[in-house]
Amino acid sequence: MYFLGIGIVLLALKYLEIGPVAAWDWWVVLSPFALAVAWWAWADWSGYTKRKAMENEDARKRARIDKSREAMGVKPKRRS
């Protein structure tokens, strides 16, 4: 996501001809977009995206269970 943000900023600076970016070649300005595509391809291929989504779901599930236990007056289990 950072690569995408950097690419948008560089693209805007190049298009509006602001600062030293106006003198840069287009391939330099557009390279963060290529890096973003490479990152997303790697993240999907390696399972990183799915693993992070599962971790978020597990954290939400634990929080919901702990909140329910507190509402019943039972102490939440300690997790190490």
PDB file with SEQRES, HELIX, SHEET and CRYST1 records, atoms N, CA, C and O in Angstrom:
SEQRES   1 A   80  MET TYR PHE LEU GLY ILE GLY ILE VAL LEU LEU ALA LEU          
SEQRES   2 A   80  LYS TYR LEU GLU ILE GLY PRO VAL ALA ALA TRP ASP TRP          
SEQRES   3 A   80  TRP VAL VAL LEU SER PRO PHE ALA LEU ALA VAL ALA TRP          
SEQRES   4 A   80  TRP ALA TRP ALA ASP TRP SER GLY TYR THR LYS ARG LYS          
SEQRES   5 A   80  ALA MET GLU ASN GLU ASP ALA ARG LYS ARG ALA ARG ILE          
SEQRES   6 A   80  ASP LYS SER ARG GLU ALA MET GLY VAL LYS PRO LYS ARG          
SEQRES   7 A   80  ARG SER                                                      
HELIX    1 AA1 TYR A    2  TYR A   15  1                                  14    
HELIX    2 AA2 GLY A   19  ALA A   23  5                                   5    
HELIX    3 AA3 TRP A   26  SER A   46  1                                  21    
HELIX    4 AA4 TYR A   48  MET A   72  1                                  25    
CRYST1    1.000    1.000    1.000  90.00  90.00  90.00 P 1           1          
ATOM      1  N   MET A   1       0.820  -1.184   0.000  1.00  0.00           N  
ATOM      2  CA  MET A   1       0.000   0.000   0.000  1.00  0.00           C  
ATOM      3  C   MET A   1       0.868   1.253   0.000  1.00  0.00           C  
ATOM      4  O   MET A   1       0.503   2.276  -0.580  1.00  0.00           O  
ATOM      5  N   TYR A   2       2.009   1.161   0.650  1.00  0.00           N  
ATOM      6  CA  TYR A   2       2.913   2.314   0.672  1.00  0.00           C  
ATOM      7  C   TYR A   2       3.413   2.636  -0.725  1.00  0.00           C  
ATOM      8  O   TYR A   2       3.518   3.803  -1.103  1.00  0.00           O  
ATOM      9  N   PHE A   3       3.725   1.582  -1.501  1.00  0.00           N  
ATOM     10  CA  PHE A   3       4.199   1.802  -2.861  1.00  0.00           C  
ATOM     11  C   PHE A   3       3.145   2.529  -3.694  1.00  0.00           C  
ATOM     12  O   PHE A   3       3.471   3.405  -4.496  1.00  0.00           O  
ATOM     13  N   LEU A   4       1.900   2.166  -3.501  1.00  0.00           N  
ATOM     14  CA  LEU A   4       0.824   2.807  -4.246  1.00  0.00           C  
ATOM     15  C   LEU A   4       0.718   4.292  -3.888  1.00  0.00           C  
ATOM     16  O   LEU A   4       0.565   5.139  -4.769  1.00  0.00           O  
ATOM     17  N   GLY A   5       0.800   4.599  -2.603  1.00  0.00           N  
ATOM     18  CA  GLY A   5       0.752   6.003  -2.163  1.00  0.00           C  
ATOM     19  C   GLY A   5       1.918   6.812  -2.702  1.00  0.00           C  
ATOM     20  O   GLY A   5       1.741   7.937  -3.168  1.00  0.00           O  
ATOM     21  N   ILE A   6       3.107   6.238  -2.635  1.00  0.00           N  
ATOM     22  CA  ILE A   6       4.294   6.930  -3.152  1.00  0.00           C  
ATOM     23  C   ILE A   6       4.152   7.149  -4.656  1.00  0.00           C  
ATOM     24  O   ILE A   6       4.493   8.215  -5.169  1.00  0.00           O  
ATOM     25  N   GLY A   7       3.647   6.138  -5.357  1.00  0.00           N  
ATOM     26  CA  GLY A   7       3.461   6.260  -6.795  1.00  0.00           C  
ATOM     27  C   GLY A   7       2.482   7.360  -7.162  1.00  0.00           C  
ATOM     28  O   GLY A   7       2.715   8.100  -8.117  1.00  0.00           O  
ATOM     29  N   ILE A   8       1.396   7.478  -6.421  1.00  0.00           N  
ATOM     30  CA  ILE A   8       0.410   8.523  -6.694  1.00  0.00           C  
ATOM     31  C   ILE A   8       1.008   9.905  -6.465  1.00  0.00           C  
ATOM     32  O   ILE A   8       0.792  10.820  -7.260  1.00  0.00           O  
ATOM     33  N   VAL A   9       1.760  10.054  -5.378  1.00  0.00           N  
ATOM     34  CA  VAL A   9       2.396  11.349  -5.097  1.00  0.00           C  
ATOM     35  C   VAL A   9       3.401  11.701  -6.187  1.00  0.00           C  
ATOM     36  O   VAL A   9       3.413  12.829  -6.680  1.00  0.00           O  
ATOM     37  N   LEU A  10       4.240  10.747  -6.563  1.00  0.00           N  
ATOM     38  CA  LEU A  10       5.230  11.013  -7.617  1.00  0.00           C  
ATOM     39  C   LEU A  10       4.555  11.314  -8.952  1.00  0.00           C  
ATOM     40  O   LEU A  10       5.004  12.187  -9.695  1.00  0.00           O  
ATOM     41  N   LEU A  11       3.492  10.602  -9.252  1.00  0.00           N  
ATOM     42  CA  LEU A  11       2.763  10.845 -10.496  1.00  0.00           C  
ATOM     43  C   LEU A  11       2.180  12.256 -10.520  1.00  0.00           C  
ATOM     44  O   LEU A  11       2.247  12.942 -11.539  1.00  0.00           O  
ATOM     45  N   ALA A  12       1.615  12.680  -9.410  1.00  0.00           N  
ATOM     46  CA  ALA A  12       1.053  14.035  -9.327  1.00  0.00           C  
ATOM     47  C   ALA A  12       2.155  15.090  -9.462  1.00  0.00           C  
ATOM     48  O   ALA A  12       1.980  16.088 -10.162  1.00  0.00           O  
ATOM     49  N   LEU A  13       3.284  14.871  -8.794  1.00  0.00           N  
ATOM     50  CA  LEU A  13       4.394  15.820  -8.891  1.00  0.00           C  
ATOM     51  C   LEU A  13       4.937  15.900 -10.316  1.00  0.00           C  
ATOM     52  O   LEU A  13       5.271  16.985 -10.793  1.00  0.00           O  
ATOM     53  N   LYS A  14       5.025  14.775 -10.986  1.00  0.00           N  
ATOM     54  CA  LYS A  14       5.519  14.758 -12.368  1.00  0.00           C  
ATOM     55  C   LYS A  14       4.523  15.443 -13.292  1.00  0.00           C  
ATOM     56  O   LYS A  14       4.916  16.244 -14.140  1.00  0.00           O  
ATOM     57  N   TYR A  15       3.242  15.140 -13.138  1.00  0.00           N  
ATOM     58  CA  TYR A  15       2.219  15.715 -14.015  1.00  0.00           C  
ATOM     59  C   TYR A  15       2.122  17.230 -13.836  1.00  0.00           C  
ATOM     60  O   TYR A  15       1.978  17.971 -14.808  1.00  0.00           O  
ATOM     61  N   LEU A  16       2.201  17.682 -12.579  1.00  0.00           N  
ATOM     62  CA  LEU A  16       2.100  19.114 -12.296  1.00  0.00           C  
ATOM     63  C   LEU A  16       3.442  19.838 -12.422  1.00  0.00           C  
ATOM     64  O   LEU A  16       3.522  21.051 -12.228  1.00  0.00           O  
ATOM     65  N   GLU A  17       4.482  19.090 -12.745  1.00  0.00           N  
ATOM     66  CA  GLU A  17       5.838  19.620 -12.932  1.00  0.00           C  
ATOM     67  C   GLU A  17       6.301  20.414 -11.709  1.00  0.00           C  
ATOM     68  O   GLU A  17       6.686  21.579 -11.808  1.00  0.00           O  
ATOM     69  N   ILE A  18       6.254  19.763 -10.584  1.00  0.00           N  
ATOM     70  CA  ILE A  18       6.645  20.376  -9.322  1.00  0.00           C  
ATOM     71  C   ILE A  18       7.973  19.774  -8.870  1.00  0.00           C  
ATOM     72  O   ILE A  18       8.135  18.554  -8.859  1.00  0.00           O  
ATOM     73  N   GLY A  19       8.913  20.626  -8.499  1.00  0.00           N  
ATOM     74  CA  GLY A  19      10.177  20.208  -7.914  1.00  0.00           C  
ATOM     75  C   GLY A  19      11.043  19.399  -8.858  1.00  0.00           C  
ATOM     76  O   GLY A  19      10.859  19.429 -10.075  1.00  0.00           O  
ATOM     77  N   PRO A  20      11.994  18.672  -8.279  1.00  0.00           N  
ATOM     78  CA  PRO A  20      12.939  17.911  -9.105  1.00  0.00           C  
ATOM     79  C   PRO A  20      12.289  16.710  -9.795  1.00  0.00           C  
ATOM     80  O   PRO A  20      12.855  16.159 -10.740  1.00  0.00           O  
ATOM     81  N   VAL A  21      11.119  16.307  -9.336  1.00  0.00           N  
ATOM     82  CA  VAL A  21      10.451  15.159  -9.943  1.00  0.00           C  
ATOM     83  C   VAL A  21      10.084  15.452 -11.399  1.00  0.00           C  
ATOM     84  O   VAL A  21      10.007  14.530 -12.212  1.00  0.00           O  
ATOM     85  N   ALA A  22       9.861  16.710 -11.733  1.00  0.00           N  
ATOM     86  CA  ALA A  22       9.506  17.077 -13.106  1.00  0.00           C  
ATOM     87  C   ALA A  22      10.607  16.695 -14.094  1.00  0.00           C  
ATOM     88  O   ALA A  22      10.312  16.438 -15.261  1.00  0.00           O  
ATOM     89  N   ALA A  23      11.853  16.652 -13.664  1.00  0.00           N  
ATOM     90  CA  ALA A  23      12.965  16.325 -14.555  1.00  0.00           C  
ATOM     91  C   ALA A  23      13.252  14.826 -14.609  1.00  0.00           C  
ATOM     92  O   ALA A  23      14.056  14.388 -15.432  1.00  0.00           O  
ATOM     93  N   TRP A  24      12.616  14.034 -13.754  1.00  0.00           N  
ATOM     94  CA  TRP A  24      12.871  12.602 -13.724  1.00  0.00           C  
ATOM     95  C   TRP A  24      12.246  11.918 -14.931  1.00  0.00           C  
ATOM     96  O   TRP A  24      11.281  12.411 -15.514  1.00  0.00           O  
ATOM     97  N   ASP A  25      12.810  10.783 -15.291  1.00  0.00           N  
ATOM     98  CA  ASP A  25      12.223   9.975 -16.356  1.00  0.00           C  
ATOM     99  C   ASP A  25      10.927   9.347 -15.860  1.00  0.00           C  
ATOM    100  O   ASP A  25      10.716   9.171 -14.660  1.00  0.00           O  
ATOM    101  N   TRP A  26      10.051   9.008 -16.834  1.00  0.00           N  
ATOM    102  CA  TRP A  26       8.762   8.423 -16.464  1.00  0.00           C  
ATOM    103  C   TRP A  26       8.910   7.057 -15.817  1.00  0.00           C  
ATOM    104  O   TRP A  26       8.112   6.698 -14.951  1.00  0.00           O  
ATOM    105  N   TRP A  27       9.918   6.285 -16.219  1.00  0.00           N  
ATOM    106  CA  TRP A  27      10.063   4.950 -15.643  1.00  0.00           C  
ATOM    107  C   TRP A  27      10.383   5.027 -14.150  1.00  0.00           C  
ATOM    108  O   TRP A  27      10.003   4.137 -13.390  1.00  0.00           O  
ATOM    109  N   VAL A  28      11.079   6.084 -13.726  1.00  0.00           N  
ATOM    110  CA  VAL A  28      11.376   6.260 -12.298  1.00  0.00           C  
ATOM    111  C   VAL A  28      10.101   6.612 -11.546  1.00  0.00           C  
ATOM    112  O   VAL A  28       9.866   6.121 -10.442  1.00  0.00           O  
ATOM    113  N   VAL A  29       9.282   7.462 -12.147  1.00  0.00           N  
ATOM    114  CA  VAL A  29       8.042   7.900 -11.505  1.00  0.00           C  
ATOM    115  C   VAL A  29       7.041   6.751 -11.395  1.00  0.00           C  
ATOM    116  O   VAL A  29       6.312   6.648 -10.409  1.00  0.00           O  
ATOM    117  N   LEU A  30       7.012   5.896 -12.404  1.00  0.00           N  
ATOM    118  CA  LEU A  30       6.041   4.800 -12.426  1.00  0.00           C  
ATOM    119  C   LEU A  30       6.533   3.523 -11.743  1.00  0.00           C  
ATOM    120  O   LEU A  30       5.755   2.584 -11.576  1.00  0.00           O  
ATOM    121  N   SER A  31       7.790   3.469 -11.351  1.00  0.00           N  
ATOM    122  CA  SER A  31       8.338   2.250 -10.738  1.00  0.00           C  
ATOM    123  C   SER A  31       7.650   1.848  -9.427  1.00  0.00           C  
ATOM    124  O   SER A  31       7.552   0.648  -9.168  1.00  0.00           O  
ATOM    125  N   PRO A  32       7.167   2.775  -8.583  1.00  0.00           N  
ATOM    126  CA  PRO A  32       6.455   2.307  -7.384  1.00  0.00           C  
ATOM    127  C   PRO A  32       5.199   1.490  -7.699  1.00  0.00           C  
ATOM    128  O   PRO A  32       4.820   0.615  -6.921  1.00  0.00           O  
ATOM    129  N   PHE A  33       4.558   1.768  -8.825  1.00  0.00           N  
ATOM    130  CA  PHE A  33       3.384   0.976  -9.212  1.00  0.00           C  
ATOM    131  C   PHE A  33       3.794  -0.459  -9.549  1.00  0.00           C  
ATOM    132  O   PHE A  33       3.092  -1.406  -9.194  1.00  0.00           O  
ATOM    133  N   ALA A  34       4.919  -0.617 -10.227  1.00  0.00           N  
ATOM    134  CA  ALA A  34       5.426  -1.953 -10.543  1.00  0.00           C  
ATOM    135  C   ALA A  34       5.807  -2.692  -9.262  1.00  0.00           C  
ATOM    136  O   ALA A  34       5.573  -3.894  -9.138  1.00  0.00           O  
ATOM    137  N   LEU A  35       6.393  -1.969  -8.318  1.00  0.00           N  
ATOM    138  CA  LEU A  35       6.742  -2.596  -7.038  1.00  0.00           C  
ATOM    139  C   LEU A  35       5.494  -3.009  -6.263  1.00  0.00           C  
ATOM    140  O   LEU A  35       5.496  -4.041  -5.591  1.00  0.00           O  
ATOM    141  N   ALA A  36       4.435  -2.217  -6.351  1.00  0.00           N  
ATOM    142  CA  ALA A  36       3.177  -2.573  -5.687  1.00  0.00           C  
ATOM    143  C   ALA A  36       2.587  -3.844  -6.289  1.00  0.00           C  
ATOM    144  O   ALA A  36       2.104  -4.712  -5.562  1.00  0.00           O  
ATOM    145  N   VAL A  37       2.625  -3.954  -7.607  1.00  0.00           N  
ATOM    146  CA  VAL A  37       2.124  -5.161  -8.267  1.00  0.00           C  
ATOM    147  C   VAL A  37       2.958  -6.367  -7.857  1.00  0.00           C  
ATOM    148  O   VAL A  37       2.411  -7.437  -7.587  1.00  0.00           O  
ATOM    149  N   ALA A  38       4.265  -6.204  -7.809  1.00  0.00           N  
ATOM    150  CA  ALA A  38       5.138  -7.303  -7.388  1.00  0.00           C  
ATOM    151  C   ALA A  38       4.859  -7.710  -5.948  1.00  0.00           C  
ATOM    152  O   ALA A  38       4.838  -8.901  -5.637  1.00  0.00           O  
ATOM    153  N   TRP A  39       4.646  -6.744  -5.070  1.00  0.00           N  
ATOM    154  CA  TRP A  39       4.351  -7.035  -3.662  1.00  0.00           C  
ATOM    155  C   TRP A  39       3.049  -7.808  -3.547  1.00  0.00           C  
ATOM    156  O   TRP A  39       2.986  -8.815  -2.842  1.00  0.00           O  
ATOM    157  N   TRP A  40       2.001  -7.345  -4.237  1.00  0.00           N  
ATOM    158  CA  TRP A  40       0.705  -8.028  -4.148  1.00  0.00           C  
ATOM    159  C   TRP A  40       0.781  -9.432  -4.718  1.00  0.00           C  
ATOM    160  O   TRP A  40       0.167 -10.351  -4.177  1.00  0.00           O  
ATOM    161  N   ALA A  41       1.516  -9.610  -5.790  1.00  0.00           N  
ATOM    162  CA  ALA A  41       1.675 -10.945  -6.366  1.00  0.00           C  
ATOM    163  C   ALA A  41       2.388 -11.863  -5.380  1.00  0.00           C  
ATOM    164  O   ALA A  41       1.978 -13.008  -5.190  1.00  0.00           O  
ATOM    165  N   TRP A  42       3.445 -11.373  -4.757  1.00  0.00           N  
ATOM    166  CA  TRP A  42       4.169 -12.193  -3.785  1.00  0.00           C  
ATOM    167  C   TRP A  42       3.298 -12.500  -2.567  1.00  0.00           C  
ATOM    168  O   TRP A  42       3.283 -13.631  -2.083  1.00  0.00           O  
ATOM    169  N   ALA A  43       2.574 -11.495  -2.074  1.00  0.00           N  
ATOM    170  CA  ALA A  43       1.741 -11.686  -0.887  1.00  0.00           C  
ATOM    171  C   ALA A  43       0.663 -12.739  -1.138  1.00  0.00           C  
ATOM    172  O   ALA A  43       0.380 -13.557  -0.263  1.00  0.00           O  
ATOM    173  N   ASP A  44       0.072 -12.721  -2.306  1.00  0.00           N  
ATOM    174  CA  ASP A  44      -0.948 -13.725  -2.633  1.00  0.00           C  
ATOM    175  C   ASP A  44      -0.321 -15.094  -2.848  1.00  0.00           C  
ATOM    176  O   ASP A  44      -0.872 -16.102  -2.406  1.00  0.00           O  
ATOM    177  N   TRP A  45       0.814 -15.143  -3.516  1.00  0.00           N  
ATOM    178  CA  TRP A  45       1.476 -16.415  -3.799  1.00  0.00           C  
ATOM    179  C   TRP A  45       1.954 -17.100  -2.521  1.00  0.00           C  
ATOM    180  O   TRP A  45       1.830 -18.317  -2.380  1.00  0.00           O  
ATOM    181  N   SER A  46       2.501 -16.316  -1.591  1.00  0.00           N  
ATOM    182  CA  SER A  46       3.093 -16.895  -0.386  1.00  0.00           C  
ATOM    183  C   SER A  46       2.079 -17.203   0.702  1.00  0.00           C  
ATOM    184  O   SER A  46       2.407 -17.895   1.666  1.00  0.00           O  
ATOM    185  N   GLY A  47       0.852 -16.706   0.570  1.00  0.00           N  
ATOM    186  CA  GLY A  47      -0.152 -16.924   1.601  1.00  0.00           C  
ATOM    187  C   GLY A  47      -0.144 -15.855   2.677  1.00  0.00           C  
ATOM    188  O   GLY A  47      -0.881 -15.961   3.657  1.00  0.00           O  
ATOM    189  N   TYR A  48       0.671 -14.837   2.514  1.00  0.00           N  
ATOM    190  CA  TYR A  48       0.779 -13.765   3.510  1.00  0.00           C  
ATOM    191  C   TYR A  48      -0.565 -13.071   3.721  1.00  0.00           C  
ATOM    192  O   TYR A  48      -0.957 -12.807   4.858  1.00  0.00           O  
ATOM    193  N   THR A  49      -1.269 -12.778   2.633  1.00  0.00           N  
ATOM    194  CA  THR A  49      -2.544 -12.076   2.723  1.00  0.00           C  
ATOM    195  C   THR A  49      -3.561 -12.908   3.500  1.00  0.00           C  
ATOM    196  O   THR A  49      -4.237 -12.384   4.386  1.00  0.00           O  
ATOM    197  N   LYS A  50      -3.677 -14.174   3.186  1.00  0.00           N  
ATOM    198  CA  LYS A  50      -4.639 -15.056   3.853  1.00  0.00           C  
ATOM    199  C   LYS A  50      -4.279 -15.231   5.330  1.00  0.00           C  
ATOM    200  O   LYS A  50      -5.159 -15.252   6.190  1.00  0.00           O  
ATOM    201  N   ARG A  51      -2.992 -15.356   5.614  1.00  0.00           N  
ATOM    202  CA  ARG A  51      -2.545 -15.526   6.993  1.00  0.00           C  
ATOM    203  C   ARG A  51      -2.895 -14.299   7.834  1.00  0.00           C  
ATOM    204  O   ARG A  51      -3.351 -14.437   8.969  1.00  0.00           O  
ATOM    205  N   LYS A  52      -2.685 -13.104   7.288  1.00  0.00           N  
ATOM    206  CA  LYS A  52      -3.019 -11.872   8.007  1.00  0.00           C  
ATOM    207  C   LYS A  52      -4.527 -11.756   8.210  1.00  0.00           C  
ATOM    208  O   LYS A  52      -4.974 -11.318   9.270  1.00  0.00           O  
ATOM    209  N   ALA A  53      -5.304 -12.138   7.219  1.00  0.00           N  
ATOM    210  CA  ALA A  53      -6.768 -12.092   7.352  1.00  0.00           C  
ATOM    211  C   ALA A  53      -7.226 -13.051   8.441  1.00  0.00           C  
ATOM    212  O   ALA A  53      -8.118 -12.717   9.221  1.00  0.00           O  
ATOM    213  N   MET A  54      -6.632 -14.233   8.505  1.00  0.00           N  
ATOM    214  CA  MET A  54      -6.999 -15.202   9.541  1.00  0.00           C  
ATOM    215  C   MET A  54      -6.606 -14.702  10.926  1.00  0.00           C  
ATOM    216  O   MET A  54      -7.350 -14.908  11.885  1.00  0.00           O  
ATOM    217  N   GLU A  55      -5.455 -14.049  11.049  1.00  0.00           N  
ATOM    218  CA  GLU A  55      -5.041 -13.486  12.334  1.00  0.00           C  
ATOM    219  C   GLU A  55      -6.015 -12.406  12.794  1.00  0.00           C  
ATOM    220  O   GLU A  55      -6.352 -12.339  13.976  1.00  0.00           O  
ATOM    221  N   ASN A  56      -6.471 -11.556  11.866  1.00  0.00           N  
ATOM    222  CA  ASN A  56      -7.447 -10.521  12.226  1.00  0.00           C  
ATOM    223  C   ASN A  56      -8.770 -11.141  12.672  1.00  0.00           C  
ATOM    224  O   ASN A  56      -9.370 -10.682  13.643  1.00  0.00           O  
ATOM    225  N   GLU A  57      -9.226 -12.172  11.974  1.00  0.00           N  
ATOM    226  CA  GLU A  57     -10.468 -12.841  12.352  1.00  0.00           C  
ATOM    227  C   GLU A  57     -10.345 -13.479  13.730  1.00  0.00           C  
ATOM    228  O   GLU A  57     -11.264 -13.393  14.544  1.00  0.00           O  
ATOM    229  N   ASP A  58      -9.204 -14.119  13.988  1.00  0.00           N  
ATOM    230  CA  ASP A  58      -8.991 -14.748  15.298  1.00  0.00           C  
ATOM    231  C   ASP A  58      -8.969 -13.709  16.417  1.00  0.00           C  
ATOM    232  O   ASP A  58      -9.516 -13.946  17.495  1.00  0.00           O  
ATOM    233  N   ALA A  59      -8.345 -12.567  16.169  1.00  0.00           N  
ATOM    234  CA  ALA A  59      -8.299 -11.509  17.184  1.00  0.00           C  
ATOM    235  C   ALA A  59      -9.698 -10.972  17.464  1.00  0.00           C  
ATOM    236  O   ALA A  59     -10.048 -10.738  18.621  1.00  0.00           O  
ATOM    237  N   ARG A  60     -10.496 -10.775  16.426  1.00  0.00           N  
ATOM    238  CA  ARG A  60     -11.874 -10.305  16.620  1.00  0.00           C  
ATOM    239  C   ARG A  60     -12.692 -11.334  17.390  1.00  0.00           C  
ATOM    240  O   ARG A  60     -13.496 -10.973  18.249  1.00  0.00           O  
ATOM    241  N   LYS A  61     -12.491 -12.612  17.086  1.00  0.00           N  
ATOM    242  CA  LYS A  61     -13.212 -13.688  17.765  1.00  0.00           C  
ATOM    243  C   LYS A  61     -12.841 -13.723  19.248  1.00  0.00           C  
ATOM    244  O   LYS A  61     -13.713 -13.843  20.108  1.00  0.00           O  
ATOM    245  N   ARG A  62     -11.526 -13.617  19.544  1.00  0.00           N  
ATOM    246  CA  ARG A  62     -11.085 -13.610  20.944  1.00  0.00           C  
ATOM    247  C   ARG A  62     -11.657 -12.422  21.703  1.00  0.00           C  
ATOM    248  O   ARG A  62     -12.089 -12.558  22.848  1.00  0.00           O  
ATOM    249  N   ALA A  63     -11.659 -11.259  21.063  1.00  0.00           N  
ATOM    250  CA  ALA A  63     -12.194 -10.056  21.712  1.00  0.00           C  
ATOM    251  C   ALA A  63     -13.690 -10.217  21.995  1.00  0.00           C  
ATOM    252  O   ALA A  63     -14.168  -9.825  23.059  1.00  0.00           O  
ATOM    253  N   ARG A  64     -14.417 -10.786  21.052  1.00  0.00           N  
ATOM    254  CA  ARG A  64     -15.856 -10.992  21.228  1.00  0.00           C  
ATOM    255  C   ARG A  64     -16.131 -11.979  22.363  1.00  0.00           C  
ATOM    256  O   ARG A  64     -17.040 -11.765  23.165  1.00  0.00           O  
ATOM    257  N   ILE A  65     -15.356 -13.051  22.432  1.00  0.00           N  
ATOM    258  CA  ILE A  65     -15.526 -14.045  23.498  1.00  0.00           C  
ATOM    259  C   ILE A  65     -15.196 -13.430  24.849  1.00  0.00           C  
ATOM    260  O   ILE A  65     -15.928 -13.630  25.818  1.00  0.00           O  
ATOM    261  N   ASP A  66     -14.089 -12.675  24.922  1.00  0.00           N  
ATOM    262  CA  ASP A  66     -13.710 -12.029  26.182  1.00  0.00           C  
ATOM    263  C   ASP A  66     -14.768 -11.031  26.634  1.00  0.00           C  
ATOM    264  O   ASP A  66     -15.065 -10.940  27.825  1.00  0.00           O  
ATOM    265  N   LYS A  67     -15.334 -10.290  25.704  1.00  0.00           N  
ATOM    266  CA  LYS A  67     -16.375  -9.314  26.045  1.00  0.00           C  
ATOM    267  C   LYS A  67     -17.611 -10.031  26.582  1.00  0.00           C  
ATOM    268  O   LYS A  67     -18.231  -9.566  27.538  1.00  0.00           O  
ATOM    269  N   SER A  68     -17.969 -11.151  25.978  1.00  0.00           N  
ATOM    270  CA  SER A  68     -19.125 -11.922  26.452  1.00  0.00           C  
ATOM    271  C   SER A  68     -18.874 -12.475  27.854  1.00  0.00           C  
ATOM    272  O   SER A  68     -19.764 -12.459  28.705  1.00  0.00           O  
ATOM    273  N   ARG A  69     -17.673 -12.956  28.081  1.00  0.00           N  
ATOM    274  CA  ARG A  69     -17.339 -13.495  29.415  1.00  0.00           C  
ATOM    275  C   ARG A  69     -17.372 -12.404  30.471  1.00  0.00           C  
ATOM    276  O   ARG A  69     -17.840 -12.634  31.585  1.00  0.00           O  
ATOM    277  N   GLU A  70     -16.881 -11.223  30.133  1.00  0.00           N  
ATOM    278  CA  GLU A  70     -16.929 -10.111  31.085  1.00  0.00           C  
ATOM    279  C   GLU A  70     -18.369  -9.712  31.387  1.00  0.00           C  
ATOM    280  O   GLU A  70     -18.702  -9.378  32.524  1.00  0.00           O  
ATOM    281  N   ALA A  71     -19.224  -9.749  30.361  1.00  0.00           N  
ATOM    282  CA  ALA A  71     -20.633  -9.404  30.565  1.00  0.00           C  
ATOM    283  C   ALA A  71     -21.327 -10.422  31.475  1.00  0.00           C  
ATOM    284  O   ALA A  71     -22.266 -10.072  32.191  1.00  0.00           O  
ATOM    285  N   MET A  72     -20.871 -11.675  31.451  1.00  0.00           N  
ATOM    286  CA  MET A  72     -21.448 -12.706  32.322  1.00  0.00           C  
ATOM    287  C   MET A  72     -20.816 -12.684  33.703  1.00  0.00           C  
ATOM    288  O   MET A  72     -21.292 -13.365  34.610  1.00  0.00           O  
ATOM    289  N   GLY A  73     -19.765 -11.922  33.873  1.00  0.00           N  
ATOM    290  CA  GLY A  73     -19.099 -11.844  35.171  1.00  0.00           C  
ATOM    291  C   GLY A  73     -18.001 -12.866  35.348  1.00  0.00           C  
ATOM    292  O   GLY A  73     -17.534 -13.080  36.467  1.00  0.00           O  
ATOM    293  N   VAL A  74     -17.586 -13.488  34.294  1.00  0.00           N  
ATOM    294  CA  VAL A  74     -16.512 -14.472  34.338  1.00  0.00           C  
ATOM    295  C   VAL A  74     -15.245 -13.798  33.821  1.00  0.00           C  
ATOM    296  O   VAL A  74     -15.262 -13.078  32.823  1.00  0.00           O  
ATOM    297  N   LYS A  75     -14.147 -14.054  34.530  1.00  0.00           N  
ATOM    298  CA  LYS A  75     -12.890 -13.467  34.075  1.00  0.00           C  
ATOM    299  C   LYS A  75     -12.459 -14.100  32.761  1.00  0.00           C  
ATOM    300  O   LYS A  75     -12.547 -15.316  32.591  1.00  0.00           O  
ATOM    301  N   PRO A  76     -11.988 -13.264  31.823  1.00  0.00           N  
ATOM    302  CA  PRO A  76     -11.465 -13.832  30.571  1.00  0.00           C  
ATOM    303  C   PRO A  76     -10.210 -14.661  30.839  1.00  0.00           C  
ATOM    304  O   PRO A  76      -9.430 -14.360  31.743  1.00  0.00           O  
ATOM    305  N   LYS A  77     -10.036 -15.696  30.046  1.00  0.00           N  
ATOM    306  CA  LYS A  77      -8.843 -16.543  30.208  1.00  0.00           C  
ATOM    307  C   LYS A  77      -7.606 -15.747  29.835  1.00  0.00           C  
ATOM    308  O   LYS A  77      -7.623 -14.917  28.926  1.00  0.00           O  
ATOM    309  N   ARG A  78      -6.530 -16.025  30.565  1.00  0.00           N  
ATOM    310  CA  ARG A  78      -5.245 -15.394  30.251  1.00  0.00           C  
ATOM    311  C   ARG A  78      -4.625 -16.128  29.065  1.00  0.00           C  
ATOM    312  O   ARG A  78      -4.561 -17.357  29.032  1.00  0.00           O  
ATOM    313  N   ARG A  79      -4.179 -15.352  28.113  1.00  0.00           N  
ATOM    314  CA  ARG A  79      -3.479 -15.933  26.961  1.00  0.00           C  
ATOM    315  C   ARG A  79      -2.054 -15.421  26.943  1.00  0.00           C  
ATOM    316  O   ARG A  79      -1.796 -14.228  27.107  1.00  0.00           O  
ATOM    317  N   SER A  80      -1.144 -16.342  26.743  1.00  0.00           N  
ATOM    318  CA  SER A  80       0.259 -15.925  26.697  1.00  0.00           C  
ATOM    319  C   SER A  80       0.761 -15.833  25.307  1.00  0.00           C  
ATOM    320  O   SER A  80       1.924 -15.494  25.091  1.00  0.00           O  
TER     321      SER A  80                                                      
END                                                                             
